[in-house]
Amino acid sequence: MRLLSLHFLLIVSILFAAGCSRRPRAPRRPGVNAAAAGRAAIEMYDTDGDGKLDTTELERCPALLMALPLADTDGDGKLSADEIAARVEAWFAFGTIMMDAAPLVTLDGQPLEGAEVVFEPEEFLGEGFTECRGVTDASGQARVSGSDATYPGVYVGAYRVRISKVVDGQETLPARYNTESELGVEVAEDHGTELLDHLEFHLRSQ
Amino acid sequence: MRPSKGSGFTLVELLVVITIIGILIGLLLPAVQAAREAARRLQCKNHLYQIGRASLQHVDSHGFYPSSGWGYLWTGDPDRGFGHRQPGGFFYNILPYMEQEAIHQLGAGLGDPHTSSAKRAELAKQKAAVVSILHCPSRRRAIGYPAIEGSRNANMPSTMAKTDYAANGGTRVYTGAGPSYPGCLQNYPNCNWSNSDTWLDAHFDGVSGERSEVQPAHIRDGTTNTYLAGEKYLNPNHYHTGRDGADNNSPYQGHDWDVNRWTRLDLVPRQDTPGVDTMSSRFGSAHPSGLHMLMCDGSVQNISYAIDPDVHRNLGNRKSGVPIPATAF
Protein backbone atom coordinates (compact mmCIF):
# COMPACT_ATOMS: atom_id res chain seq x y z
CA MET A 1 0.00 0.00 0.00
CA ARG A 2 2.74 2.37 1.03
CA LEU A 3 4.74 1.40 -2.06
CA LEU A 4 1.76 2.20 -4.18
CA SER A 5 1.27 5.67 -2.71
CA LEU A 6 4.97 6.42 -3.14
CA HIS A 7 4.78 5.48 -6.77
CA PHE A 8 1.74 7.64 -7.11
CA LEU A 9 3.57 10.63 -5.63
CA LEU A 10 6.52 10.06 -7.92
CA ILE A 11 4.37 9.88 -11.04
CA VAL A 12 2.37 12.93 -10.02
CA SER A 13 5.49 15.00 -9.45
CA ILE A 14 6.97 13.99 -12.82
CA LEU A 15 3.69 14.81 -14.57
CA PHE A 16 3.62 18.13 -12.78
CA ALA A 17 7.10 18.96 -14.00
CA ALA A 18 6.42 17.83 -17.55
CA GLY A 19 3.01 19.45 -17.85
CA CYS A 20 4.11 22.85 -16.76
CA SER A 21 4.08 24.38 -20.21
CA ARG A 22 2.65 27.89 -20.29
CA ARG A 23 1.27 27.76 -23.79
CA PRO A 24 -2.55 27.99 -23.78
CA ARG A 25 -4.39 24.74 -24.42
CA ALA A 26 -6.03 24.10 -27.77
CA PRO A 27 -9.80 24.44 -27.93
CA ARG A 28 -11.79 21.22 -28.03
CA ARG A 29 -12.57 19.97 -31.53
CA PRO A 30 -16.33 19.82 -32.29
CA GLY A 31 -17.67 16.27 -32.16
CA VAL A 32 -18.94 15.09 -35.53
CA ASN A 33 -19.50 11.76 -37.24
CA ALA A 34 -18.17 12.50 -40.74
CA ALA A 35 -19.76 9.49 -42.44
CA ALA A 36 -23.14 10.25 -40.90
CA ALA A 37 -22.82 13.92 -41.90
CA GLY A 38 -22.13 12.89 -45.52
CA ARG A 39 -25.19 10.63 -45.59
CA ALA A 40 -27.37 13.28 -43.92
CA ALA A 41 -26.34 15.91 -46.46
CA ILE A 42 -27.32 13.64 -49.36
CA GLU A 43 -30.61 12.82 -47.67
CA MET A 44 -31.44 16.49 -47.16
CA TYR A 45 -30.43 17.96 -50.50
CA ASP A 46 -30.45 15.19 -53.11
CA THR A 47 -33.73 16.06 -54.84
CA ASP A 48 -33.18 14.07 -58.06
CA GLY A 49 -32.22 10.92 -56.13
CA ASP A 50 -28.93 10.14 -57.94
CA GLY A 51 -27.03 9.91 -54.65
CA LYS A 52 -24.94 12.98 -55.48
CA LEU A 53 -25.33 16.73 -55.10
CA ASP A 54 -24.83 18.83 -58.24
CA THR A 55 -24.51 22.61 -58.38
CA THR A 56 -28.28 23.14 -58.73
CA GLU A 57 -28.97 21.03 -55.65
CA LEU A 58 -26.11 22.69 -53.77
CA GLU A 59 -27.70 26.11 -54.20
CA ARG A 60 -29.83 25.11 -51.24
CA CYS A 61 -26.67 24.55 -49.18
CA PRO A 62 -24.27 27.43 -49.98
CA ALA A 63 -21.58 26.21 -47.58
CA LEU A 64 -21.23 22.95 -49.52
CA LEU A 65 -21.37 24.85 -52.81
CA MET A 66 -18.38 26.83 -51.57
CA ALA A 67 -16.67 23.54 -50.62
CA LEU A 68 -17.33 21.95 -54.03
CA PRO A 69 -14.05 22.87 -55.81
CA LEU A 70 -12.00 21.64 -52.86
CA ALA A 71 -14.10 18.60 -51.93
CA ASP A 72 -14.88 17.19 -55.39
CA THR A 73 -11.95 14.76 -55.47
CA ASP A 74 -13.13 12.67 -58.45
CA GLY A 75 -13.76 15.81 -60.50
CA ASP A 76 -17.30 15.01 -61.66
CA GLY A 77 -18.62 18.39 -60.51
CA LYS A 78 -20.83 16.74 -57.88
CA LEU A 79 -20.48 15.83 -54.21
CA SER A 80 -21.04 12.27 -53.02
CA ALA A 81 -21.61 11.23 -49.39
CA ASP A 82 -18.02 9.97 -49.24
CA GLU A 83 -16.61 13.23 -50.59
CA ILE A 84 -18.57 15.23 -48.02
CA ALA A 85 -17.40 12.90 -45.26
CA ALA A 86 -13.78 13.26 -46.43
CA ARG A 87 -14.16 17.02 -46.50
CA VAL A 88 -15.48 17.07 -42.92
CA GLU A 89 -12.44 15.03 -41.85
CA ALA A 90 -10.16 17.36 -43.82
CA TRP A 91 -11.37 20.45 -41.93
CA PHE A 92 -9.59 19.26 -38.82
CA ALA A 93 -6.59 17.67 -40.52
CA PHE A 94 -5.05 21.05 -41.36
CA GLY A 95 -4.09 21.90 -37.78
CA THR A 96 -6.78 24.56 -37.35
CA ILE A 97 -9.79 24.26 -35.08
CA MET A 98 -10.89 27.90 -34.90
CA MET A 99 -10.54 30.94 -37.11
CA ASP A 100 -11.33 34.61 -36.84
CA ALA A 101 -14.35 35.89 -38.74
CA ALA A 102 -15.24 39.53 -39.27
CA PRO A 103 -17.71 39.59 -42.18
CA LEU A 104 -18.71 42.87 -43.79
CA VAL A 105 -22.43 43.46 -44.35
CA THR A 106 -23.75 46.07 -46.78
CA LEU A 107 -27.34 46.93 -47.69
CA ASP A 108 -27.85 48.45 -51.15
CA GLY A 109 -24.14 49.29 -51.26
CA GLN A 110 -23.97 51.01 -47.85
CA PRO A 111 -22.41 49.51 -44.69
CA LEU A 112 -25.23 48.18 -42.49
CA GLU A 113 -24.93 48.99 -38.79
CA GLY A 114 -26.65 47.10 -36.00
CA ALA A 115 -27.42 43.94 -37.98
CA GLU A 116 -27.09 40.62 -36.20
CA VAL A 117 -25.03 38.05 -38.09
CA VAL A 118 -25.55 34.43 -37.04
CA PHE A 119 -23.38 31.53 -38.21
CA GLU A 120 -25.65 28.53 -37.71
CA PRO A 121 -23.99 25.10 -38.12
CA GLU A 122 -25.52 23.25 -41.09
CA GLU A 123 -28.06 20.71 -39.93
CA PHE A 124 -26.35 17.73 -41.57
CA LEU A 125 -23.37 18.12 -39.19
CA GLY A 126 -25.40 17.04 -36.15
CA GLU A 127 -25.23 18.63 -32.73
CA GLY A 128 -21.47 18.95 -32.13
CA PHE A 129 -20.94 22.47 -33.52
CA THR A 130 -21.57 25.79 -31.84
CA GLU A 131 -23.64 28.65 -33.16
CA CYS A 132 -21.67 31.89 -33.50
CA ARG A 133 -23.01 35.41 -33.67
CA GLY A 134 -22.01 39.04 -33.85
CA VAL A 135 -23.44 42.51 -34.47
CA THR A 136 -22.20 44.86 -37.20
CA ASP A 137 -20.58 48.16 -36.21
CA ALA A 138 -20.76 51.51 -38.03
CA SER A 139 -18.39 50.22 -40.71
CA GLY A 140 -20.70 47.24 -41.37
CA GLN A 141 -18.28 44.73 -39.91
CA ALA A 142 -19.32 42.12 -37.35
CA ARG A 143 -16.99 40.15 -35.13
CA VAL A 144 -18.62 36.72 -35.18
CA SER A 145 -17.87 34.45 -32.26
CA GLY A 146 -19.22 31.64 -30.07
CA SER A 147 -20.04 32.25 -26.44
CA ASP A 148 -16.78 30.83 -25.03
CA ALA A 149 -14.74 33.90 -24.04
CA THR A 150 -11.51 31.86 -23.80
CA TYR A 151 -11.73 31.00 -27.48
CA PRO A 152 -13.32 33.83 -29.45
CA GLY A 153 -13.81 33.00 -33.12
CA VAL A 154 -15.55 30.46 -35.33
CA TYR A 155 -14.94 26.70 -35.43
CA VAL A 156 -14.05 25.34 -38.86
CA GLY A 157 -17.16 23.87 -40.46
CA ALA A 158 -20.16 24.56 -42.69
CA TYR A 159 -22.53 27.32 -41.68
CA ARG A 160 -25.81 28.82 -42.74
CA VAL A 161 -25.51 32.59 -42.36
CA ARG A 162 -28.57 34.49 -41.12
CA ILE A 163 -28.50 38.28 -41.10
CA SER A 164 -31.31 40.23 -39.49
CA LYS A 165 -31.92 43.74 -38.32
CA VAL A 166 -34.90 44.19 -36.07
CA VAL A 167 -36.22 47.73 -35.58
CA ASP A 168 -39.17 48.25 -33.18
CA GLY A 169 -39.86 44.52 -33.19
CA GLN A 170 -39.99 44.46 -37.00
CA GLU A 171 -37.57 42.55 -39.21
CA THR A 172 -36.28 45.03 -41.78
CA LEU A 173 -34.35 42.64 -44.04
CA PRO A 174 -35.88 40.25 -46.59
CA ALA A 175 -36.51 36.67 -45.43
CA ARG A 176 -33.95 35.33 -47.93
CA TYR A 177 -31.23 36.69 -45.65
CA ASN A 178 -32.58 35.35 -42.32
CA THR A 179 -35.45 32.92 -41.82
CA GLU A 180 -35.16 31.51 -45.37
CA SER A 181 -31.47 32.25 -45.68
CA GLU A 182 -29.70 31.67 -48.99
CA LEU A 183 -26.38 32.71 -47.44
CA GLY A 184 -23.71 30.36 -46.18
CA VAL A 185 -20.03 29.90 -45.66
CA GLU A 186 -17.57 27.07 -45.28
CA VAL A 187 -14.93 27.97 -42.72
CA ALA A 188 -11.79 26.02 -43.56
CA GLU A 189 -8.09 26.77 -43.53
CA ASP A 190 -7.54 26.08 -47.24
CA HIS A 191 -9.85 28.86 -48.42
CA GLY A 192 -7.00 31.28 -47.75
CA THR A 193 -7.02 34.70 -46.19
CA GLU A 194 -9.60 35.83 -48.70
CA LEU A 195 -12.23 33.96 -46.71
CA LEU A 196 -12.32 35.48 -43.29
CA ASP A 197 -10.83 38.92 -43.71
CA HIS A 198 -12.66 39.56 -46.94
CA LEU A 199 -15.91 37.76 -46.24
CA GLU A 200 -18.60 40.12 -47.49
CA PHE A 201 -22.37 39.91 -47.70
CA HIS A 202 -23.88 42.47 -50.05
CA LEU A 203 -27.62 42.54 -49.38
CA ARG A 204 -30.34 44.20 -51.40
CA SER A 205 -33.55 45.47 -49.82
CA GLN A 206 -35.58 44.58 -52.92
CA MET B 1 32.24 -12.59 3.84
CA ARG B 2 29.96 -10.02 5.37
CA PRO B 3 26.32 -10.79 5.69
CA SER B 4 24.20 -8.69 3.40
CA LYS B 5 21.78 -7.93 6.21
CA GLY B 6 22.30 -4.46 7.69
CA SER B 7 24.14 -2.93 4.75
CA GLY B 8 22.76 -1.02 1.73
CA PHE B 9 19.20 0.29 1.76
CA THR B 10 15.76 -1.11 1.32
CA LEU B 11 13.51 -0.71 -1.67
CA VAL B 12 11.23 1.59 0.32
CA GLU B 13 14.13 3.89 1.20
CA LEU B 14 15.15 4.02 -2.44
CA LEU B 15 11.63 4.93 -3.46
CA VAL B 16 11.46 7.63 -0.81
CA VAL B 17 14.67 9.15 -2.16
CA ILE B 18 13.43 8.97 -5.75
CA THR B 19 10.15 10.56 -4.75
CA ILE B 20 11.88 13.42 -2.96
CA ILE B 21 14.11 14.01 -5.98
CA GLY B 22 11.03 13.90 -8.17
CA ILE B 23 9.24 16.50 -6.08
CA LEU B 24 12.33 18.72 -6.05
CA ILE B 25 12.56 18.52 -9.84
CA GLY B 26 8.86 19.24 -10.02
CA LEU B 27 9.38 22.38 -7.99
CA LEU B 28 12.54 23.46 -9.76
CA LEU B 29 11.72 22.82 -13.39
CA PRO B 30 9.07 25.54 -13.74
CA ALA B 31 11.52 28.04 -12.23
CA VAL B 32 14.24 26.96 -14.67
CA GLN B 33 11.80 27.14 -17.58
CA ALA B 34 10.68 30.62 -16.49
CA ALA B 35 14.30 31.79 -16.36
CA ARG B 36 14.92 30.37 -19.84
CA GLU B 37 11.78 32.06 -21.16
CA ALA B 38 12.83 35.36 -19.58
CA ALA B 39 16.16 35.13 -21.42
CA ARG B 40 14.46 34.31 -24.73
CA ARG B 41 12.01 37.16 -24.22
CA LEU B 42 14.88 39.57 -23.73
CA GLN B 43 16.59 38.26 -26.87
CA CYS B 44 13.35 38.69 -28.80
CA LYS B 45 13.08 42.25 -27.58
CA ASN B 46 16.64 42.87 -28.70
CA HIS B 47 15.83 41.53 -32.17
CA LEU B 48 13.00 44.04 -32.51
CA TYR B 49 15.30 46.76 -31.25
CA GLN B 50 17.80 45.91 -34.01
CA ILE B 51 15.01 45.93 -36.60
CA GLY B 52 14.14 49.39 -35.25
CA ARG B 53 17.73 50.63 -35.57
CA ALA B 54 17.88 49.36 -39.14
CA SER B 55 14.55 51.03 -39.98
CA LEU B 56 15.72 54.37 -38.59
CA GLN B 57 18.92 54.13 -40.65
CA HIS B 58 16.68 53.49 -43.65
CA VAL B 59 14.78 56.68 -42.75
CA ASP B 60 18.10 58.57 -42.53
CA SER B 61 19.19 57.32 -45.95
CA HIS B 62 15.93 57.66 -47.87
CA GLY B 63 13.71 60.01 -45.88
CA PHE B 64 10.88 57.50 -45.38
CA TYR B 65 10.13 54.33 -43.41
CA PRO B 66 10.78 51.02 -45.22
CA SER B 67 8.07 50.26 -47.77
CA SER B 68 6.23 46.93 -47.86
CA GLY B 69 6.79 46.45 -51.58
CA TRP B 70 4.35 45.31 -54.21
CA GLY B 71 2.36 42.45 -52.75
CA TYR B 72 2.65 38.75 -52.06
CA LEU B 73 3.55 37.70 -55.60
CA TRP B 74 6.91 39.41 -55.44
CA THR B 75 10.21 39.15 -53.65
CA GLY B 76 12.99 41.73 -53.30
CA ASP B 77 14.98 42.83 -56.37
CA PRO B 78 18.38 44.48 -55.67
CA ASP B 79 18.24 46.41 -58.96
CA ARG B 80 15.08 48.30 -58.09
CA GLY B 81 16.27 50.48 -55.23
CA PHE B 82 14.09 51.47 -52.27
CA GLY B 83 10.56 52.82 -51.93
CA HIS B 84 7.70 52.38 -54.37
CA ARG B 85 9.76 50.89 -57.21
CA GLN B 86 10.96 48.03 -55.00
CA PRO B 87 8.87 44.82 -55.16
CA GLY B 88 10.39 43.41 -51.93
CA GLY B 89 8.84 44.15 -48.56
CA PHE B 90 9.77 45.74 -45.24
CA PHE B 91 12.37 43.20 -44.16
CA TYR B 92 14.03 43.14 -47.56
CA ASN B 93 14.41 46.92 -47.46
CA ILE B 94 16.14 46.96 -44.07
CA LEU B 95 18.62 44.16 -44.87
CA PRO B 96 21.47 46.55 -45.83
CA TYR B 97 21.01 48.39 -42.53
CA MET B 98 21.29 45.29 -40.38
CA GLU B 99 24.57 44.10 -41.88
CA GLN B 100 22.88 41.69 -44.31
CA GLU B 101 23.95 43.55 -47.47
CA ALA B 102 25.07 40.20 -48.93
CA ILE B 103 21.52 38.81 -48.92
CA HIS B 104 20.11 42.10 -50.22
CA GLN B 105 22.55 42.09 -53.16
CA LEU B 106 21.95 38.48 -54.30
CA GLY B 107 21.29 38.62 -58.03
CA ALA B 108 22.33 42.27 -58.40
CA GLY B 109 23.10 43.33 -61.98
CA LEU B 110 21.65 40.19 -63.56
CA GLY B 111 18.84 42.06 -65.29
CA ASP B 112 15.09 41.51 -65.55
CA PRO B 113 14.01 38.39 -63.61
CA HIS B 114 11.35 37.69 -66.24
CA THR B 115 14.03 37.03 -68.85
CA SER B 116 17.11 36.21 -66.76
CA SER B 117 17.05 32.69 -65.34
CA ALA B 118 20.32 33.45 -63.53
CA LYS B 119 18.59 36.25 -61.65
CA ARG B 120 15.62 34.06 -60.76
CA ALA B 121 18.00 31.46 -59.37
CA GLU B 122 19.82 34.07 -57.27
CA LEU B 123 16.54 35.47 -55.93
CA ALA B 124 15.58 31.93 -54.90
CA LYS B 125 18.76 31.92 -52.78
CA GLN B 126 17.57 35.18 -51.26
CA LYS B 127 14.25 33.62 -50.30
CA ALA B 128 16.12 30.79 -48.58
CA ALA B 129 18.56 33.04 -46.67
CA VAL B 130 17.84 32.77 -42.93
CA VAL B 131 18.51 35.76 -40.66
CA SER B 132 18.45 34.95 -36.95
CA ILE B 133 17.41 38.48 -35.98
CA LEU B 134 14.10 37.90 -37.78
CA HIS B 135 13.18 35.08 -35.38
CA CYS B 136 11.77 35.02 -31.85
CA PRO B 137 13.72 32.35 -29.92
CA SER B 138 10.63 31.52 -27.83
CA ARG B 139 8.84 30.40 -30.96
CA ARG B 140 11.11 28.50 -33.33
CA ARG B 141 14.67 28.05 -34.46
CA ALA B 142 16.21 30.28 -37.11
CA ILE B 143 16.40 27.66 -39.87
CA GLY B 144 14.83 27.10 -43.27
CA TYR B 145 11.24 25.79 -43.33
CA PRO B 146 9.24 24.04 -46.11
CA ALA B 147 8.85 26.29 -49.17
CA ILE B 148 5.17 26.73 -50.08
CA GLU B 149 4.42 30.01 -51.83
CA GLY B 150 6.47 31.15 -54.82
CA SER B 151 7.26 34.58 -56.23
CA ARG B 152 6.82 35.81 -59.79
CA ASN B 153 10.34 37.08 -59.98
CA ALA B 154 12.17 34.14 -58.40
CA ASN B 155 12.52 30.38 -58.62
CA MET B 156 11.24 28.21 -55.80
CA PRO B 157 13.94 27.46 -53.23
CA SER B 158 14.07 24.06 -51.52
CA THR B 159 13.57 25.60 -48.09
CA MET B 160 12.44 29.07 -47.14
CA ALA B 161 13.50 31.61 -44.54
CA LYS B 162 10.77 32.89 -42.20
CA THR B 163 10.18 35.77 -39.86
CA ASP B 164 8.34 36.03 -36.55
CA TYR B 165 7.85 39.79 -36.87
CA ALA B 166 5.60 41.95 -39.01
CA ALA B 167 5.39 45.60 -40.02
CA ASN B 168 2.43 47.78 -38.99
CA GLY B 169 -0.06 47.97 -41.88
CA GLY B 170 -2.54 50.20 -40.04
CA THR B 171 -6.14 49.60 -38.97
CA ARG B 172 -7.53 48.36 -42.28
CA VAL B 173 -6.57 44.85 -43.28
CA TYR B 174 -4.76 44.66 -46.59
CA THR B 175 -5.85 47.98 -47.98
CA GLY B 176 -2.32 49.26 -48.06
CA ALA B 177 -0.82 52.49 -49.30
CA GLY B 178 -0.67 50.92 -52.71
CA PRO B 179 -3.63 49.98 -54.81
CA SER B 180 -5.46 46.93 -53.65
CA TYR B 181 -4.80 43.57 -55.23
CA PRO B 182 -5.25 42.65 -58.04
CA GLY B 183 -5.59 45.79 -60.17
CA CYS B 184 -2.29 47.56 -59.72
CA LEU B 185 -0.34 44.55 -58.54
CA GLN B 186 -0.20 43.28 -62.12
CA ASN B 187 -0.35 46.55 -64.01
CA TYR B 188 2.15 48.69 -62.13
CA PRO B 189 3.08 51.44 -62.87
CA ASN B 190 -0.09 51.94 -64.96
CA CYS B 191 -2.54 52.13 -62.11
CA ASN B 192 -4.61 54.46 -60.03
CA TRP B 193 -2.14 54.99 -57.25
CA SER B 194 -0.20 57.94 -55.94
CA ASN B 195 2.44 58.49 -53.32
CA SER B 196 1.35 62.05 -52.60
CA ASP B 197 0.69 63.16 -49.03
CA THR B 198 -3.04 63.64 -49.62
CA TRP B 199 -3.48 60.27 -51.29
CA LEU B 200 -1.50 58.51 -48.58
CA ASP B 201 -3.52 60.19 -45.84
CA ALA B 202 -6.82 59.30 -47.45
CA HIS B 203 -6.07 55.64 -48.08
CA PHE B 204 -3.61 54.39 -45.51
CA ASP B 205 -3.18 54.91 -41.77
CA GLY B 206 -0.33 52.45 -41.10
CA VAL B 207 3.43 52.94 -41.42
CA SER B 208 4.47 50.30 -43.95
CA GLY B 209 2.11 49.19 -46.71
CA GLU B 210 2.05 48.45 -50.41
CA ARG B 211 4.51 50.83 -52.10
CA SER B 212 4.23 53.20 -49.14
CA GLU B 213 6.78 55.90 -48.50
CA VAL B 214 5.69 57.13 -45.07
CA GLN B 215 7.91 59.92 -43.77
CA PRO B 216 8.43 60.82 -40.10
CA ALA B 217 6.30 63.93 -40.74
CA HIS B 218 3.37 61.65 -41.65
CA ILE B 219 3.42 60.08 -38.17
CA ARG B 220 1.17 62.78 -36.76
CA ASP B 221 0.42 60.94 -33.50
CA GLY B 222 4.15 61.05 -32.73
CA THR B 223 6.75 58.39 -33.35
CA THR B 224 6.61 57.33 -29.68
CA ASN B 225 2.88 56.63 -29.96
CA THR B 226 2.80 54.68 -33.21
CA TYR B 227 3.73 51.07 -33.92
CA LEU B 228 6.34 50.46 -36.59
CA ALA B 229 6.42 46.67 -36.31
CA GLY B 230 5.89 43.92 -33.78
CA GLU B 231 5.63 40.22 -33.14
CA LYS B 232 3.15 38.42 -35.37
CA TYR B 233 0.62 35.83 -34.22
CA LEU B 234 1.13 32.26 -35.45
CA ASN B 235 -0.85 29.05 -34.79
CA PRO B 236 1.71 26.72 -33.10
CA ASN B 237 0.47 23.79 -35.21
CA HIS B 238 2.03 25.62 -38.17
CA TYR B 239 5.34 26.76 -36.61
CA HIS B 240 7.24 24.23 -38.70
CA THR B 241 4.91 23.33 -41.59
CA GLY B 242 5.22 26.57 -43.59
CA ARG B 243 1.58 26.05 -44.59
CA ASP B 244 -0.13 28.78 -42.58
CA GLY B 245 -1.38 31.28 -45.16
CA ALA B 246 0.10 34.05 -43.04
CA ASP B 247 3.50 32.36 -42.88
CA ASN B 248 3.97 30.55 -46.20
CA ASN B 249 6.51 32.85 -47.83
CA SER B 250 9.89 34.39 -47.01
CA PRO B 251 10.53 37.56 -44.97
CA TYR B 252 11.63 39.40 -48.13
CA GLN B 253 8.32 39.18 -50.01
CA GLY B 254 6.09 42.17 -50.64
CA HIS B 255 3.02 43.25 -48.65
CA ASP B 256 1.27 40.17 -47.23
CA TRP B 257 0.03 38.56 -44.01
CA ASP B 258 3.50 37.00 -43.60
CA VAL B 259 5.20 40.36 -43.12
CA ASN B 260 2.42 42.84 -42.28
CA ARG B 261 -0.18 42.79 -39.54
CA TRP B 262 -3.04 45.12 -38.66
CA THR B 263 -4.78 46.63 -35.65
CA ARG B 264 -8.45 46.67 -36.67
CA LEU B 265 -10.65 46.88 -33.55
CA ASP B 266 -11.32 43.14 -33.33
CA LEU B 267 -7.67 42.24 -33.91
CA VAL B 268 -6.47 42.46 -30.32
CA PRO B 269 -3.10 40.79 -29.76
CA ARG B 270 -3.20 37.15 -28.71
CA GLN B 271 -0.81 34.55 -27.32
CA ASP B 272 -0.05 31.69 -29.75
CA THR B 273 -2.73 29.03 -29.13
CA PRO B 274 -2.67 25.63 -30.87
CA GLY B 275 -5.43 25.19 -33.45
CA VAL B 276 -6.55 28.81 -33.25
CA ASP B 277 -6.54 31.63 -35.80
CA THR B 278 -4.67 30.27 -38.79
CA MET B 279 -3.92 32.99 -41.38
CA SER B 280 -4.04 35.54 -38.64
CA SER B 281 -4.18 39.27 -39.35
CA ARG B 282 -3.20 40.23 -35.82
CA PHE B 283 -0.08 40.85 -33.83
CA GLY B 284 0.70 38.26 -31.14
CA SER B 285 3.53 36.18 -29.78
CA ALA B 286 4.69 32.99 -28.12
CA HIS B 287 5.49 34.77 -24.84
CA PRO B 288 3.05 34.10 -22.00
CA SER B 289 3.62 37.55 -20.52
CA GLY B 290 2.65 39.72 -23.48
CA LEU B 291 4.18 40.77 -26.78
CA HIS B 292 6.81 43.26 -27.88
CA MET B 293 5.95 46.10 -30.18
CA LEU B 294 8.51 48.33 -31.89
CA MET B 295 7.55 51.99 -32.01
CA CYS B 296 8.44 54.40 -34.82
CA ASP B 297 11.04 56.10 -32.61
CA GLY B 298 12.95 52.81 -32.30
CA SER B 299 11.87 51.97 -28.74
CA VAL B 300 10.41 48.58 -27.90
CA GLN B 301 7.39 48.28 -25.59
CA ASN B 302 5.92 45.32 -23.75
CA ILE B 303 2.23 45.16 -24.61
CA SER B 304 -0.20 43.14 -22.52
CA TYR B 305 -2.62 40.76 -24.24
CA ALA B 306 -5.27 42.53 -22.19
CA ILE B 307 -4.53 45.92 -23.82
CA ASP B 308 -7.64 48.02 -24.46
CA PRO B 309 -8.62 47.26 -28.09
CA ASP B 310 -9.18 50.97 -28.74
CA VAL B 311 -5.70 51.87 -27.50
CA HIS B 312 -4.14 49.07 -29.55
CA ARG B 313 -5.96 50.27 -32.66
CA ASN B 314 -4.90 53.88 -32.09
CA LEU B 315 -1.28 52.81 -31.59
CA GLY B 316 -1.47 51.18 -35.04
CA ASN B 317 -2.88 54.36 -36.57
CA ARG B 318 -0.24 57.01 -37.27
CA LYS B 319 -2.87 59.77 -37.47
CA SER B 320 -5.65 58.78 -35.05
CA GLY B 321 -5.46 62.10 -33.20
CA VAL B 322 -6.40 60.29 -29.99
CA PRO B 323 -4.08 60.68 -26.98
CA ILE B 324 -2.54 57.43 -25.80
CA PRO B 325 -3.11 56.94 -22.04
CA ALA B 326 0.03 56.68 -19.91
CA THR B 327 -1.15 53.28 -18.66
CA ALA B 328 -1.03 51.78 -22.17
CA PHE B 329 2.43 50.30 -21.73
Chai-1 contact restraints between the chains, C-beta under 6 A:
chainA,res_idxA,chainB,res_idxB,connection_type,confidence,min_distance_angstrom,max_distance_angstrom,comment,restraint_id
A,L6,B,L15,contact,1.0,0.0,6.0,A-B,restraint_1
A,L6,B,T19,contact,1.0,0.0,6.0,A-B,restraint_2
A,L9,B,T19,contact,1.0,0.0,6.0,A-B,restraint_3
A,L10,B,I18,contact,1.0,0.0,6.0,A-B,restraint_4
A,L10,B,T19,contact,1.0,0.0,6.0,A-B,restraint_5
A,L10,B,G22,contact,1.0,0.0,6.0,A-B,restraint_6
A,S13,B,G22,contact,1.0,0.0,6.0,A-B,restraint_7
A,S13,B,I23,contact,1.0,0.0,6.0,A-B,restraint_8
A,S13,B,G26,contact,1.0,0.0,6.0,A-B,restraint_9
A,I14,B,G22,contact,1.0,0.0,6.0,A-B,restraint_10
A,F16,B,G26,contact,1.0,0.0,6.0,A-B,restraint_11
A,A17,B,I25,contact,1.0,0.0,6.0,A-B,restraint_12
A,A17,B,G26,contact,1.0,0.0,6.0,A-B,restraint_13
A,A17,B,L29,contact,1.0,0.0,6.0,A-B,restraint_14
A,C20,B,P30,contact,1.0,0.0,6.0,A-B,restraint_15
A,R22,B,P288,contact,1.0,0.0,6.0,A-B,restraint_16
A,P24,B,Q271,contact,1.0,0.0,6.0,A-B,restraint_17
A,P24,B,T273,contact,1.0,0.0,6.0,A-B,restraint_18
A,A26,B,P274,contact,1.0,0.0,6.0,A-B,restraint_19
A,A26,B,G275,contact,1.0,0.0,6.0,A-B,restraint_20
A,G95,B,N237,contact,1.0,0.0,6.0,A-B,restraint_21
A,G95,B,H238,contact,1.0,0.0,6.0,A-B,restraint_22
A,T96,B,T278,contact,1.0,0.0,6.0,A-B,restraint_23
A,I97,B,G275,contact,1.0,0.0,6.0,A-B,restraint_24
A,M98,B,V276,contact,1.0,0.0,6.0,A-B,restraint_25
A,D100,B,D277,contact,1.0,0.0,6.0,A-B,restraint_26
A,A102,B,D266,contact,1.0,0.0,6.0,A-B,restraint_27
A,R143,B,D266,contact,1.0,0.0,6.0,A-B,restraint_28
A,E189,B,T278,contact,1.0,0.0,6.0,A-B,restraint_29
A,G192,B,G245,contact,1.0,0.0,6.0,A-B,restraint_30
A,T193,B,G245,contact,1.0,0.0,6.0,A-B,restraint_31
A,T193,B,W257,contact,1.0,0.0,6.0,A-B,restraint_32
A,T193,B,M279,contact,1.0,0.0,6.0,A-B,restraint_33
A,D197,B,V173,contact,1.0,0.0,6.0,A-B,restraint_34
A,D197,B,S281,contact,1.0,0.0,6.0,A-B,restraint_35
